[in-house]
Amino acid sequence: MELFIIRLLKLTHQPSRKSQGFTLIELLVTALIGSIIVTGLLFLTNELLTSDRRESTKTETQRDLNLALDFMGAELREAIYVYPNAACLLAATPDAECLDSGSRIITS
């Protein structure tokens, strides 16, 4: 009787073909799909890094240009205080205003 029950349990609990694991085709298809996804993500990451590098370079260039413009503006404001009537300095024919102000006139 005991032998009969053991045989009956073996017959009813035989693992089916589905629970034995994956086939080679299933593994290859899964690997292919995974590699396609990883390739797409790497492409997007590369594009994002390239775009970030380009934008950083543009931002740095704009910052340098702003610093140069600020420096030139400060120098021009300082030059106005040194030469209050700068138009008279280069006048080819001085007018009455230049002569009255006492500015030095450079003629060529």
VENVEN-V395021 format. One record per run of one state. SS is the DSSP state (~ for helix, > for strand, _ for the rest). FROM is the first residue (numbers start at 1). LEN is the number of residues. Records with the same first field share a line. If there is no record, write none. Layout:
SS: FROM-LEN ; FROM-LEN
This chain:
_: 1-1 ; 13-5 ; 21-3 ; 83-3 ; 90-6 ; 102-7
~: 2-11 ; 18-3 ; 24-59 ; 86-4 ; 96-6
